[in-house]
Amino acid sequence: EGLVSALEKVADAVLIDTRVLFHHLNLELPAKDRFNSDLLRPDAIDNPVARKLTACLLSSSIPIVPGGHSLVSGGLRVITDSLVDHGELA
């Protein structure tokens, strides 16, 4: 809850690598829980900590997109570059 509250104060939207958070919290989640967190489906997550974190992300007042490292690395750069090339971003 505190993390989401802090993010809401400083951002209009967030892409977040939740794998880093899960590792920091010493959560060794099965693929099922990781992927359901990515899909913002807390009711399908068995681990209570991951379920609560995902529910908080889902209920945020700003868009928060969870995922793994590929979410916040090259794929995002390609999208941004494409928008710049087409004049969508300055």
URJONOR-V365983 format. One record per residue. RES is the residue in three letters. SS is DSSP state (~ for helix, > for strand, _ for the rest). PHI is phi in degrees with one decimal (999 if undefined). OMEGA is omega in whole degrees, -180 to 180 (999 if undefined). Layout:
# URJONOR-V365983
RES,SS,PHI,OMEGA
RES,SS,PHI,OMEGA
This chain:
# URJONOR-V365983
GLU,_,999,-180
GLY,~,-64.7,179
LEU,~,-62.5,-179
VAL,~,-64.0,178
SER,~,-59.8,179
ALA,~,-64.8,179
LEU,~,-64.1,180
GLU,~,-62.3,-179
LYS,~,-77.9,-172
VAL,~,-118.5,-175
ALA,_,-142.5,174
ASP,_,-90.9,177
ALA,>,-161.6,-176
VAL,>,-139.8,166
LEU,>,-108.2,-173
ILE,>,-130.1,176
ASP,>,-81.8,-177
THR,~,-72.8,178
ARG,~,-61.6,178
VAL,~,-64.3,178
LEU,~,-63.0,-180
PHE,~,-60.6,179
HIS,~,-64.3,179
HIS,~,-59.6,180
LEU,_,-85.4,-179
ASN,_,56.8,178
LEU,_,-97.5,174
GLU,_,-102.5,-173
LEU,_,-84.4,172
PRO,_,-70.3,-180
ALA,~,-53.6,-180
LYS,~,-55.2,-179
ASP,~,-70.3,179
ARG,~,-61.4,-176
PHE,~,-70.7,176
ASN,~,-68.6,174
SER,~,-66.3,177
ASP,~,-57.1,-178
LEU,_,-88.6,-179
LEU,_,55.0,179
ARG,_,-118.6,-175
PRO,~,-60.5,-178
ASP,~,-66.5,-179
ALA,~,-97.7,-177
ILE,_,-101.7,-179
ASP,_,-79.4,-177
ASN,_,-69.7,-175
PRO,~,-64.5,-180
VAL,~,-70.1,179
ALA,~,-64.3,178
ARG,~,-63.2,-179
LYS,~,-67.0,178
LEU,~,-59.3,-179
THR,~,-64.2,178
ALA,~,-62.7,178
CYS,~,-65.6,178
LEU,~,-61.5,-179
LEU,~,-64.3,-176
SER,_,-88.5,-179
SER,_,-61.7,177
SER,_,-80.7,176
ILE,_,-119.7,176
PRO,>,-68.1,175
ILE,>,-125.4,-178
VAL,>,-108.1,179
PRO,>,-86.8,176
GLY,>,168.5,180
GLY,_,-94.3,-174
HIS,_,-61.1,-179
SER,_,-67.4,178
LEU,_,-64.8,-173
VAL,_,-106.2,-179
SER,_,-119.5,-172
GLY,~,-58.2,-179
GLY,~,-60.1,179
LEU,~,-66.2,178
ARG,~,-62.5,179
VAL,~,-62.4,179
ILE,~,-61.9,-179
THR,~,-62.2,179
ASP,~,-60.4,179
SER,~,-64.0,178
LEU,~,-65.2,178
VAL,~,-64.4,-179
ASP,~,-60.3,-179
HIS,_,-97.2,176
GLY,_,76.1,-180
GLU,_,-76.3,179
LEU,_,-124.7,178
ALA,_,-95.4,999
